[in-house]
Amino acid sequence: MNNKSFSKIWIIIIIIFIIGGVSSWQYWRILREKVKLSKEVVSEKVPKQGPLIEVEKELMPEEMIPEPEEILLLENQIENWDLYNEIENSENKWVGAGLCENEEFKDVLIKAKSGSMKILKLNDELDLVITPNYKGWSTKKFVAFNNDPTAICAAGGRYPMHAYSDKLLWVEVCTTGFSPEVTSSIYKEWKERQIRCEKARKVVTNFFEKKLNWNIYTNPEANFTFKYPEDWMIVSEYFYETLGGFKSKALTVTLGKEGKEEISINLRQASCTPPRCKCKEIGGNIVQTCSYDNLEVREIYNQILSTFEIKYF
């Protein structure tokens, strides 16, 4: 090999090294810029939350526990039926989680779709929906459908929560199946909505769980039972008798808080004149209150109606 050829080879090798060095420098410079940029993006998207670990911490369960004043506010809305509005949009007019095999449950879903259906956005996020109690279901029967795969056969929906004598209450779930990245522009709004929904859901669940622990009224001389709050008391129990000696066959029961008669069953001269007075006949018994304008009494009256059962001897 002559000197000229040898020199050309070395020149080519030197050029390759130079090009490779420049390329490597450019690559690492761009990589550093990308790292720097990504840090700036994180800082920009969550400027007040600090490190990502702190952002995630805000979604821990304690963040979704409502404060006492929130609980009181939300509880007072659950059974305030005046706050519920008729659903006009047919696409939003549904309950359950699809039509499944259970014919009895399916029949109610179909009737609900074509009948009256009202909604309340509790805490501006959680759907509470009421429909007529077409089949007179008790709460026990109604909520049992939640564990029946032939009635609830899909995830995501508005599920049975509580049955009243004239209506059914359905509640949605909060999980959406979609969780945006913490650096996303929609993350903060999504997180706030989840917290509002979970807080409302906890209030609703606890609200009805407390009622499961209410006292149960029984009397061997009465053909009915019902539940009432632990801080209420039975004020009187008697069979009223006229001056002519006629004695009623229906037991009269009055109850209330601190000895005050707020609700009665089979009062001799029951009044059903609205708006203060309300009454309902169940199995020949008249359940009445003349404190219907008192929100607490109204809620308890409705709850007593929903738990009122006739005993057959």
C-alpha positions as CSV (number, residue, x, y, z in Angstrom):
1,M,0.0,0.0,0.0
2,N,1.5,3.4,-1.0
3,N,1.7,6.4,1.3
4,K,-1.0,8.3,-0.7
5,S,-3.6,5.5,-0.1
6,F,-2.6,5.2,3.5
7,S,-3.1,8.9,4.1
8,K,-6.6,8.8,2.5
9,I,-7.7,6.0,4.9
10,W,-6.6,8.0,7.9
11,I,-8.4,11.1,6.6
12,I,-11.6,9.0,6.3
13,I,-11.2,7.6,9.8
14,I,-10.6,11.1,11.3
15,I,-13.7,12.4,9.5
16,I,-15.9,9.6,10.8
17,F,-14.7,10.2,14.4
18,I,-15.5,13.9,14.0
19,I,-19.0,13.3,12.7
20,G,-19.6,10.7,15.5
21,G,-18.5,13.1,18.2
22,V,-20.7,15.9,16.9
23,S,-23.7,13.6,16.7
24,S,-23.1,12.3,20.2
25,W,-22.9,15.8,21.6
26,Q,-26.1,16.8,19.8
27,Y,-27.9,13.7,21.1
28,W,-27.0,14.3,24.8
29,R,-27.7,18.0,24.4
30,I,-31.3,17.3,23.1
31,L,-31.8,14.6,25.8
32,R,-30.9,17.1,28.5
33,E,-33.3,19.7,27.0
34,K,-36.1,17.1,27.0
35,V,-35.5,16.2,30.7
36,K,-35.4,19.9,31.6
37,L,-38.6,20.5,29.6
38,S,-40.4,17.5,31.2
39,K,-39.6,19.0,34.7
40,E,-40.9,22.3,33.6
41,V,-44.2,20.7,32.4
42,V,-44.7,18.9,35.7
43,S,-44.1,22.1,37.5
44,E,-46.5,24.0,35.2
45,K,-49.3,21.5,35.3
46,V,-49.4,21.0,39.1
47,P,-47.9,24.3,40.4
48,K,-49.5,24.1,43.9
49,Q,-49.4,20.4,44.6
50,G,-45.6,20.0,44.8
51,P,-44.0,16.6,44.1
52,L,-46.1,13.9,42.5
53,I,-46.2,11.8,45.6
54,E,-48.0,14.7,47.3
55,V,-50.5,14.9,44.5
56,E,-51.4,11.2,44.9
57,K,-51.6,11.6,48.6
58,E,-54.6,14.0,48.1
59,L,-56.6,11.0,46.8
60,M,-56.2,9.0,49.9
61,P,-59.5,7.9,51.6
62,E,-59.2,10.5,54.4
63,E,-59.6,13.2,51.8
64,M,-63.0,11.8,50.9
65,I,-64.4,11.7,54.5
66,P,-67.0,14.5,54.7
67,E,-66.9,17.0,57.6
68,P,-69.7,17.1,60.1
69,E,-71.3,20.2,58.6
70,E,-71.2,18.5,55.1
71,I,-72.8,15.4,56.5
72,L,-75.7,17.4,58.0
73,L,-76.2,19.4,54.8
74,L,-76.2,16.3,52.5
75,E,-78.4,14.2,54.9
76,N,-81.0,16.9,54.9
77,Q,-81.3,16.7,51.1
78,I,-81.5,12.9,50.7
79,E,-85.2,12.6,51.5
80,N,-86.3,16.1,50.6
81,W,-88.3,15.1,47.6
82,D,-88.9,18.7,46.6
83,L,-85.3,18.9,45.5
84,Y,-85.7,16.1,42.9
85,N,-86.4,17.2,39.4
86,E,-88.2,15.2,36.6
87,I,-85.7,13.8,34.1
88,E,-86.6,15.2,30.7
89,N,-83.7,13.8,28.6
90,S,-84.6,10.3,27.6
91,E,-80.9,9.3,27.4
92,N,-80.5,10.0,31.1
93,K,-83.8,8.3,32.0
94,W,-82.6,4.9,33.2
95,V,-82.0,2.9,36.4
96,G,-80.3,-0.5,37.1
97,A,-77.4,-1.7,34.9
98,G,-79.1,-3.0,31.8
99,L,-81.9,-5.4,31.1
100,C,-80.9,-8.8,32.5
101,E,-82.7,-12.2,32.9
102,N,-84.7,-11.4,36.0
103,E,-88.2,-10.7,34.6
104,E,-89.6,-9.1,37.8
105,F,-86.7,-6.6,38.0
106,K,-86.7,-6.1,34.2
107,D,-90.4,-5.2,34.3
108,V,-89.7,-2.5,36.9
109,L,-86.9,-1.1,34.8
110,I,-89.1,-0.9,31.7
111,K,-91.9,0.8,33.6
112,A,-89.5,3.2,35.2
113,K,-88.1,4.2,31.8
114,S,-91.6,5.1,30.6
115,G,-92.9,6.6,33.8
116,S,-92.0,9.3,36.3
117,M,-88.3,9.5,37.1
118,K,-86.7,12.2,39.2
119,I,-83.1,13.0,40.0
120,L,-81.0,14.9,42.5
121,K,-77.3,15.6,42.0
122,L,-76.2,15.2,45.6
123,N,-73.1,17.3,46.3
124,D,-73.4,18.4,42.7
125,E,-72.0,15.0,41.6
126,L,-73.8,11.9,42.9
127,D,-77.0,10.8,41.1
128,L,-79.9,9.9,43.4
129,V,-82.9,8.8,41.4
130,I,-86.5,8.1,42.5
131,T,-89.1,6.0,40.7
132,P,-92.5,4.8,41.8
133,N,-92.5,1.6,43.8
134,Y,-94.5,-0.3,41.2
135,K,-94.5,-3.7,42.9
136,G,-94.6,-2.5,46.6
137,W,-91.2,-3.9,47.3
138,S,-89.7,-3.7,50.8
139,T,-86.2,-2.4,51.3
140,K,-85.0,-5.9,52.0
141,K,-86.4,-7.3,48.7
142,F,-85.3,-4.2,46.7
143,V,-81.6,-4.1,47.8
144,A,-81.4,-7.9,47.5
145,F,-81.3,-7.4,43.7
146,N,-77.8,-6.0,44.1
147,N,-76.6,-9.5,44.8
148,D,-78.6,-11.1,42.1
149,P,-76.6,-11.5,38.9
150,T,-79.8,-12.1,36.9
151,A,-81.0,-8.6,38.0
152,I,-77.7,-6.7,38.0
153,C,-75.5,-8.2,35.2
154,A,-73.2,-5.3,34.3
155,A,-70.9,-2.9,36.0
156,G,-71.7,0.8,36.3
157,G,-75.2,1.9,36.9
158,R,-77.8,3.2,39.3
159,Y,-78.3,0.6,42.0
160,P,-81.1,-0.2,44.5
161,M,-80.6,1.7,47.8
162,H,-83.9,2.0,49.7
163,A,-87.6,1.3,49.2
164,Y,-90.4,3.5,50.5
165,S,-94.1,2.6,50.4
166,D,-94.6,4.7,47.3
167,K,-91.1,5.1,45.7
168,L,-87.7,3.5,45.1
169,L,-84.4,5.2,45.6
170,W,-81.5,4.4,43.3
171,V,-77.9,5.6,43.7
172,E,-75.0,5.5,41.2
173,V,-71.4,4.4,41.8
174,C,-68.6,6.9,41.7
175,T,-65.9,5.0,39.8
176,T,-65.7,6.0,36.1
177,G,-63.0,3.5,34.9
178,F,-61.0,6.5,33.7
179,S,-58.2,8.1,35.7
180,P,-56.2,10.8,33.9
181,E,-52.5,11.4,34.4
182,V,-51.6,13.7,37.2
183,T,-49.9,16.0,34.7
184,S,-53.1,16.2,32.6
185,S,-54.9,19.5,32.3
186,I,-58.2,17.7,33.4
187,Y,-56.7,15.9,36.4
188,K,-57.6,18.6,39.0
189,E,-61.2,18.8,37.9
190,W,-61.5,15.0,37.8
191,K,-60.0,14.7,41.3
192,E,-62.4,17.3,42.7
193,R,-65.4,15.5,41.1
194,Q,-64.3,12.1,42.5
195,I,-64.0,13.6,46.0
196,R,-67.4,15.2,45.9
197,C,-69.0,12.0,44.6
198,E,-67.3,9.8,47.2
199,K,-68.2,12.1,50.0
200,A,-71.9,12.1,48.9
201,R,-71.8,8.3,48.5
202,K,-70.5,7.8,52.0
203,V,-73.1,10.1,53.5
204,V,-75.9,8.2,51.7
205,T,-74.6,4.8,52.7
206,N,-74.2,5.8,56.3
207,F,-77.5,7.5,56.3
208,F,-79.4,4.3,55.5
209,E,-77.1,2.0,57.6
210,K,-78.0,4.0,60.7
211,K,-81.6,3.4,60.0
212,L,-81.0,-0.4,59.9
213,N,-80.1,0.0,63.6
214,W,-83.3,1.8,64.6
215,N,-85.6,0.4,67.3
216,I,-88.3,-2.1,66.1
217,Y,-91.7,-1.5,67.5
218,T,-93.7,-4.6,68.3
219,N,-96.8,-5.2,70.4
220,P,-98.7,-8.5,70.7
221,E,-102.0,-6.5,70.5
222,A,-101.0,-4.7,67.3
223,N,-101.1,-6.2,63.8
224,F,-98.1,-4.1,62.7
225,T,-94.5,-3.4,63.3
226,F,-92.2,-0.5,62.2
227,K,-88.8,1.1,62.9
228,Y,-88.1,4.4,64.6
229,P,-85.0,6.3,65.7
230,E,-83.1,5.4,68.9
231,D,-83.5,8.9,70.3
232,W,-87.3,8.8,69.8
233,M,-89.7,7.2,72.3
234,I,-93.1,5.6,72.3
235,V,-95.3,8.2,74.1
236,S,-98.5,6.3,74.4
237,E,-100.3,3.0,73.5
238,Y,-104.0,2.5,74.0
239,F,-107.3,1.4,72.5
240,Y,-109.5,4.5,72.4
241,E,-113.0,4.1,73.8
242,T,-116.1,6.3,73.2
243,L,-118.4,7.6,75.9
244,G,-121.0,5.1,74.7
245,G,-118.6,2.2,75.6
246,F,-117.4,1.4,72.0
247,K,-113.8,0.3,72.1
248,S,-111.6,0.4,69.0
249,K,-110.1,-2.8,67.7
250,A,-107.1,-0.9,66.3
251,L,-104.3,0.0,68.7
252,T,-103.3,3.7,68.8
253,V,-99.6,4.4,69.1
254,T,-98.0,7.8,69.4
255,L,-94.3,8.6,69.3
256,G,-91.8,11.4,69.2
257,K,-88.7,13.0,70.6
258,E,-88.5,14.0,74.3
259,G,-92.1,12.9,74.9
260,K,-93.6,15.1,72.2
261,E,-96.3,13.4,70.0
262,E,-95.0,13.9,66.4
263,I,-96.3,10.8,64.7
264,S,-99.3,8.6,65.4
265,I,-100.8,5.4,64.2
266,N,-104.6,5.0,64.3
267,L,-105.3,8.3,66.1
268,R,-109.1,8.6,66.6
269,Q,-109.5,11.9,64.7
270,A,-106.6,11.7,62.3
271,S,-106.1,14.8,60.1
272,C,-104.8,14.5,56.6
273,T,-105.0,18.2,55.7
274,P,-101.9,19.4,53.9
275,P,-99.4,21.0,54.1
276,R,-98.7,20.4,57.8
277,C,-100.6,17.2,58.1
278,K,-100.0,14.0,56.1
279,C,-101.4,10.5,56.5
280,K,-101.3,7.2,54.8
281,E,-103.4,4.0,55.1
282,I,-101.4,0.7,55.3
283,G,-103.3,-2.5,55.9
284,G,-106.2,-0.7,57.6
285,N,-103.9,1.4,59.9
286,I,-103.6,5.2,59.5
287,V,-100.1,6.6,59.9
288,Q,-100.3,10.3,60.5
289,T,-98.2,13.4,61.3
290,C,-99.1,17.1,61.6
291,S,-95.5,18.1,61.7
292,Y,-94.8,17.4,58.1
293,D,-93.4,20.9,57.6
294,N,-90.6,19.9,60.1
295,L,-87.9,18.3,57.9
296,E,-86.6,15.9,60.6
297,V,-90.1,14.7,61.3
298,R,-90.9,14.4,57.6
299,E,-87.8,12.2,57.1
300,I,-88.7,10.0,60.0
301,Y,-92.3,9.8,59.0
302,N,-91.3,8.6,55.5
303,Q,-88.9,6.1,57.1
304,I,-91.6,4.7,59.3
305,L,-93.8,4.2,56.3
306,S,-91.0,2.4,54.5
307,T,-90.5,0.0,57.4
308,F,-94.2,-0.4,58.3
309,E,-95.2,-4.1,58.0
310,I,-98.5,-5.9,58.7
311,K,-98.4,-9.0,60.9
312,Y,-100.7,-11.8,59.9
313,F,-101.8,-14.0,62.9
